[in-house]
């Protein structure tokens, strides 16, 4: 008998509810791994704001080298009161995404059966799209600085960086994804009326990509009206391609119209597979509910499903997604953000017991 494939996954629970939802995601992945004949070995790293308080660093100097040869990374949440948010993000999440060249952040938005959208009259057939966020450049940039700090003349300058290489490859990723979906449509998020250099360039590269994918239909909207369309016409969208900042904002708004950010998954993908990809729920560390055992584990479990798909186990991933959806049918299996009464453990148990 051939040996079972074994995957080494680096887990970084991180901060706040990350520590509560990642163990739930691990249990769910293990449950399907048995049925699908592969094994998962977890290496846990305590990189977090707590570690920062003890050592002055979110992760050790050689942190990237320590996770570079894993098959994937499973991350919880980053950020906690006491450490400035830009310090925690630039000390952990952003270096991981950049140094492992995870340039495509894929964030599905789907209204699952059993969940009520806050939008009146909208059902699962109306909300099913994917936000593809450029993940390693754009508005998230270290270029800039402060001058005349602490004086009346103080000024802060922040440069956005959009390269042809970076924009073209995220466009190709988004169009490639759309080409394999039934609706074959890509919407670009822009702001080329106000942002006078980078966004007209983004639009130009979007048009160039559209020519390479004649089977895919396109639309583009300025980000301001696009947010309104997310609420008023979520059924217009299939794949939405956006810069780093716009994609971050849209991928919180999207899950909100699909019922809760607590269920939203994300994959930070290195498409050429020269580095491990990283899977994380979209939500943050939620300090207001951390430590109470009431966080929604679905975002982490669904991110685990995306990881299994990436590792080459689409059937296992599909089983998990179906189990998530069927578990959400009963209010007793849903956490409070979804109007239910379950705690994290009960919500996990419901997913596990919905597996075949
Ligand atoms: N699990 C995702 C997380 O912790 N996100 C924190 C956050 O603020 N991220 C900002 C970003 O993704 O750009």
Boltz pocket constraint, residues with backbone or C-beta under 6 A from the ligand:
constraints:
  - pocket:
      binder: B
      contacts: [[A, 75], [A, 76], [A, 77], [A, 78], [A, 79], [A, 89], [A, 244], [A, 248], [A, 280], [A, 281], [A, 282], [A, 283], [A, 284], [A, 285]]
      max_distance: 6.0
